[in-house]
Amino acid sequence: MYGLASIPSAPSSLQLGLYQAKLQQARQEAARAQSTVQALEAQTESARQEAGQAQDNVRSLESEAPQRSARLNSQGQTTGRLLSVSA
């Protein structure tokens, strides 16, 4: 009779070693990616705070601007007369 040669055998130690190496590499890559995500999220939060502070500064300066009936000339300079210097 014929033998049972078509039945797969258990994985060899070489195959198991290769699998474990690939798995370890994938875990390391996932850990590096997670670390990158956390760093980028921290940078994003910092940039949002900086942008918010800059917008607050803009609003503050706009509220303190003197009232004037002025226009910009072709060089971007204001023309016209100052109506009030109090904020």
C-alpha positions in Angstrom: 0.0 0.0 0.0 0.9 3.6 -0.3 2.2 5.7 2.6 0.6 8.8 4.1 3.1 11.1 2.4 0.4 13.7 1.6 -0.4 14.5 5.3 1.5 17.7 6.3 3.9 17.3 9.1 4.3 19.7 12.0 6.2 22.9 11.2 9.9 22.5 11.2 12.0 24.4 13.7 13.3 26.5 10.8 9.8 27.5 9.8 8.9 28.3 13.4 12.0 30.4 13.8 11.2 32.4 10.6 7.6 32.9 11.8 8.8 34.2 15.2 11.3 36.6 13.6 8.6 38.0 11.3 6.2 38.3 14.2 8.8 40.1 16.3 9.6 42.5 13.4 5.9 43.3 12.9 5.5 44.0 16.6 8.5 46.4 16.5 7.1 48.2 13.5 3.7 48.5 15.2 5.4 49.9 18.3 7.4 52.5 16.3 4.2 53.5 14.4 2.3 54.0 17.6 5.2 56.1 19.0 5.1 58.2 15.9 1.4 58.7 16.2 1.7 59.8 19.8 4.5 62.3 18.9 2.4 63.7 16.1 -0.6 64.0 18.3 1.4 66.0 20.8 2.7 68.3 18.1 -0.8 68.8 16.8 -2.1 69.8 20.2 0.8 72.2 20.7 0.2 73.7 17.2 -3.6 74.1 18.0 -2.8 75.9 21.3 -0.3 78.2 19.5 -2.9 79.0 16.8 -5.5 79.7 19.4 -3.2 82.1 21.3 -2.3 83.8 18.0 -6.1 84.2 17.2 -6.6 85.6 20.7 -3.9 88.1 20.1 -5.4 89.1 16.8 -8.8 89.7 18.4 -7.2 91.7 21.2 -5.3 93.9 18.8 -8.4 94.4 16.6 -10.4 95.5 19.6 -7.8 98.0 20.5 -7.4 99.5 17.0 -8.1 103.2 16.6 -11.2 104.1 14.6 -10.3 105.7 11.4 -11.8 106.4 8.0 -8.8 105.2 6.1 -8.1 103.4 2.9 -5.0 101.7 1.6 -3.1 103.2 -1.3 -1.3 101.1 -3.9 1.7 100.7 -1.5 -0.5 99.3 1.3 -0.2 102.5 3.3 -3.3 104.0 5.0 -4.7 107.3 3.8 -7.4 109.3 5.3 -7.8 111.0 8.7 -7.9 109.7 12.2 -11.3 110.0 13.8 -10.5 108.7 17.3 -7.5 107.5 19.1 -9.3 106.0 22.1 -10.2 102.3 22.1 
